[in-house]
Amino acid sequence: MTNKPYPHPHRLTIDDLDPEMATTDSMIAMVRRHREGEEYPTAETLLGNLPIVLRALCDHVLTGQATALDVAYRIASVIDALEDHARSPEPARRTH
């Protein structure tokens, strides 16, 4: 008899959301679950990449293939990254 590992639990995606019940907070919570274990970028990296991220989002919207939930998820991802940086404690500074 071989022991089979348990399957990974289903990872919720935007396809699992009811568009009429989705909120910004629920989208941000989903983004956070998807990013568990990942390090957030530094402030400099966030600011440096923000124009690239927003241009990519704009291009995606302009394709006509983006759904409202898809766009909301991507915006929630940007919000989460910015909010996480704002929550991160400043490193302790030593003065000698």
Secondary structure, 3 states (H helix, E strand, C coil): CCCCCCCCCCCCCHHHCCCCCCCHHHHHHHHHHHCCCCCCCCHHHHHHHHHHHHHHHHHHHHCCCCCHHHHHHHHHHHHHHHHHHHHCCCCCCCCC
